[in-house]
Amino acid sequence: LTPPNEPLTLEQLRKMDGEPVYIVFFPDADGEKLQFWALVAVDEWGEIYLMNNLGGSSAYEEVWADIEAIYRRPPEGEEGT
């Protein structure tokens, strides 16, 4: 059986330094839903950074309002870039 793929909490993300996660953003004005893999990086103060496979990096604090959910793997039936 595959374990549940529930959205990750902030506390879970803080424990995932160096691990991959799958980010799903809210749909944009055109209804497109950006989603992709990223690596979690946590600094010594517990701040979370998301380093995406497109070459960018953002502090969770800067992008959280645009994120629908962060998962351990893509939600079933959804594939991103």
FENQUIBEL-V370284 format. One record per residue. N is the residue number from 0. OMEGA is omega in whole degrees, 0 to 359 (* if undefined). Layout:
N;OMEGA / N;OMEGA
This chain:
0;177 / 1;179 / 2;179 / 3;180 / 4;181 / 5;175 / 6;181 / 7;176 / 8;177 / 9;180 / 10;177 / 11;178 / 12;180 / 13;180 / 14;186 / 15;180 / 16;179 / 17;182 / 18;178 / 19;174 / 20;179 / 21;185 / 22;176 / 23;179 / 24;173 / 25;178 / 26;177 / 27;183 / 28;179 / 29;180 / 30;179 / 31;181 / 32;178 / 33;178 / 34;183 / 35;174 / 36;175 / 37;173 / 38;178 / 39;173 / 40;181 / 41;180 / 42;185 / 43;178 / 44;178 / 45;177 / 46;184 / 47;174 / 48;179 / 49;181 / 50;188 / 51;182 / 52;177 / 53;177 / 54;181 / 55;177 / 56;179 / 57;172 / 58;179 / 59;181 / 60;181 / 61;187 / 62;187 / 63;183 / 64;180 / 65;185 / 66;175 / 67;180 / 68;174 / 69;185 / 70;173 / 71;179 / 72;180 / 73;175 / 74;182 / 75;179 / 76;179 / 77;176 / 78;180 / 79;180 / 80;*
